[in-house]
Amino acid sequence: MTMTIILNNDSIYNLDLSPASMVIEPLLQQGNISSSEQQLRLQINYERVANDPRELSEIPEIRLWFVRLDAKYPWLPFLLDWKAGELARYAAMLVPHQFSSKEGIQYNPEALEIFLMQKIFILSDWLHKQDIVSPSRLKSLAQILGYELDDAFFEMIEKGNS
């Protein structure tokens, strides 16, 4: 069942995470978060002047809201609907990038790598606590962002968690 977090100008300008918390907290309380994997979308209803050429991820206030969201729920990519492009959009809110009319979004490569590795480490620990011990989800996350991680990398992480 797809769930949607709806943002508006007020929540963004006030750094109000309640629209996200109202959706995420009940999932945490039910105790079976894995049933909500890749079921979350974000609808950003941000009103701006008609001639504003910026993408949503180029608006500092929106990016700051996402930084706060990521600080509170650093494992959120697990819930995002990757097939609907939510992971790429989430990354765009947190990773420096540029837009190209020919090639689309172009992330800063070093920043994207740091973002990805941080998410891999966070999600690895978090998934382990949820009794979800499979690197396939993390490999898929890396692939969506253009990286291939091999099994030896995940074995090293597991060894470090012991």
Solvent accessible surface area in square Angstrom, and as a share of the most:
residue,aa,sasa,rsa
1,M,184,0.82
2,T,70,0.41
3,M,25,0.11
4,T,54,0.31
5,I,1,0.00
6,I,93,0.47
7,L,0,0.00
8,N,75,0.38
9,N,30,0.15
10,D,99,0.51
11,S,6,0.04
12,I,2,0.01
13,Y,119,0.45
14,N,108,0.56
15,L,53,0.26
16,D,55,0.29
17,L,11,0.06
18,S,49,0.32
19,P,20,0.13
20,A,0,0.00
21,S,20,0.13
22,M,136,0.61
23,V,32,0.18
24,I,0,0.00
25,E,55,0.25
26,P,70,0.44
27,L,17,0.08
28,L,65,0.32
29,Q,147,0.65
30,Q,100,0.44
31,G,66,0.63
32,N,82,0.42
33,I,6,0.03
34,S,40,0.26
35,S,72,0.46
36,S,7,0.05
37,E,37,0.16
38,Q,44,0.20
39,Q,50,0.22
40,L,0,0.00
41,R,99,0.36
42,L,7,0.04
43,Q,81,0.36
44,I,20,0.10
45,N,65,0.33
46,Y,27,0.10
47,E,140,0.63
48,R,99,0.36
49,V,105,0.60
50,A,115,0.89
51,N,128,0.66
52,D,26,0.13
53,P,126,0.79
54,R,92,0.34
55,E,85,0.38
56,L,40,0.20
57,S,6,0.04
58,E,73,0.33
59,I,0,0.00
60,P,83,0.52
61,E,67,0.30
62,I,0,0.00
63,R,56,0.21
64,L,96,0.48
65,W,0,0.00
66,F,1,0.00
67,V,76,0.44
68,R,114,0.42
69,L,0,0.00
70,D,20,0.10
71,A,80,0.62
72,K,101,0.43
73,Y,5,0.02
74,P,40,0.25
75,W,22,0.08
76,L,0,0.00
77,P,0,0.00
78,F,6,0.02
79,L,0,0.00
80,L,0,0.00
81,D,14,0.07
82,W,23,0.08
83,K,192,0.81
84,A,48,0.37
85,G,33,0.31
86,E,14,0.06
87,L,1,0.00
88,A,40,0.31
89,R,71,0.26
90,Y,1,0.01
91,A,0,0.00
92,A,5,0.04
93,M,1,0.01
94,L,36,0.18
95,V,2,0.01
96,P,70,0.44
97,H,31,0.14
98,Q,137,0.61
99,F,85,0.35
100,S,38,0.24
101,S,125,0.81
102,K,187,0.79
103,E,125,0.56
104,G,32,0.31
105,I,55,0.28
106,Q,77,0.34
107,Y,38,0.14
108,N,63,0.32
109,P,88,0.55
110,E,118,0.53
111,A,23,0.18
112,L,14,0.07
113,E,88,0.39
114,I,125,0.63
115,F,15,0.06
116,L,0,0.00
117,M,43,0.19
118,Q,87,0.39
119,K,1,0.00
120,I,0,0.00
121,F,97,0.41
122,I,42,0.22
123,L,3,0.01
124,S,9,0.06
125,D,63,0.33
126,W,27,0.09
127,L,4,0.02
128,H,82,0.37
129,K,159,0.67
130,Q,65,0.29
131,D,128,0.66
132,I,21,0.11
133,V,93,0.53
134,S,40,0.26
135,P,55,0.35
136,S,65,0.42
137,R,69,0.25
138,L,8,0.04
139,K,52,0.22
140,S,45,0.29
141,L,1,0.01
142,A,0,0.00
143,Q,95,0.42
144,I,80,0.41
145,L,15,0.07
146,G,66,0.63
147,Y,53,0.20
148,E,140,0.63
149,L,30,0.15
150,D,93,0.48
151,D,76,0.39
152,A,63,0.49
153,F,37,0.15
154,F,12,0.05
155,E,110,0.49
156,M,121,0.54
157,I,20,0.10
158,E,65,0.29
159,K,158,0.67
160,G,65,0.62
161,N,63,0.32
162,S,131,0.84
